[in-house]
Amino acid sequence: MAYRPFYEEFPTVAEQETRAITIAPGERSRLPVGEYGFVEMFCDEPGCDCRRVFFSVLSSTRHQIEAVVAWGWEKPEFYATWMNTRNPRVVAELKGPVLNVGSPATALAPALLELTRTVLLRDPHYVERIKRHYQMFRQRIEGGRPVTGPPRTERPAKKLDLPSARTAPVDVAYRPARRLPKTKPHVRPARRDDCPRARTGIPPKPSLPFAAETPPGAAFSHYEITTEPMPEPHYQRLPQRVKEEIERLHDIVQRRPREAIPALQDLITRYPRVPQLYNYLSVAHARAGQRREAEAVVEENYRRNPEYVFARVNYAEVCLARGDYAQVAEIFAHTFDLSLLYPQRKRFHLSEVANFMGLAGLYFLATGNRELAEHYDTFLQQIAPEFPMTRRLHKTLFPVIIYLTHLCFRESKEVSYLSTHCV
Ligand SMILES: [Zn+2]
């Protein structure tokens, strides 16, 4: 069984209903003053109905997971039947609350277990909430089917599966909160040609505290973003058979990259102005484990085809990874503004804008301008939330602990005080 955070499936509900308990000064507690957030995790194994929750307990002052507490709300008989065991130790372990074996546990863990037992789980409203969250989560896992009722008595005995192995997914990676249905296209549907094209309606954020750099959005009044295909002109002019050859190589790059390399090199000699060829070749090198060669190709593409937005972005990415921030700024002409880099263009494809701005955001984060990086992030969340670059910037800006801190302790969120909960 694997346990996943509730917020991954229901971020909005999690934001409103993740409980935190405040230990105020003067409170009689073994815990340091601060807030303790209880991030819920539930089982995501299809067909399972184990009726347990795992709390990753986060401290507001130390910004870390202090303990992982497991708890099952049903009677012991349920877990005995479910696990097909009479071993009281096993049943007690399943019912809890217990500190989960193998999960993070600091010196505060025993006191947090105590807090869970004596305060959190004595709140009947909260216990009902946990059951409701479990139902929601399980229904999502089962694809909308209601969770089965009584435990399955015929279920074969499970291995002693005290869930220790994979119970701390919150430590792994934060998945962006906004998950769209799989059927949703990655970009907004392309407008038909006869439709008037609105400019992006995102106003520039006023009064940004920087002078030298252009904020994203400020430049948007100068160009239009489209999701219609925008064929690259050099590629367009190629003879049909060459295009077909390139498409064939694109497939080979994925499966047998070494085989594609000489053919792509040959094509580049013949058609040095077709930027896609460099992309494919650099991917082939990278996939073949030839990182240096891949980077050289990326740089070559930038030198030869700087008008190609992705050549710029890819080379900037290489420089960013090297820590060569001066070169990144150079590539973006110190403006980070597409309309200044390409004054002759009035339209950009959404993927160009998203990759360009995402890279710019990463650059600003790396160079200490977090506020501006967040501004790019906010902007990208609006125009291209599902783009890989958007996700990458967002994840880099908000690693899991920062997200959990937001989830548990942001202002105006529901907070319980220890004293108000003592029963
Ligand atoms: Zn389960």
Residues whose N, C-alpha, C, O or C-beta is under 5 A from the ligand:
A	BS01	ZN	M1 C43 E45 C48 D49 C50
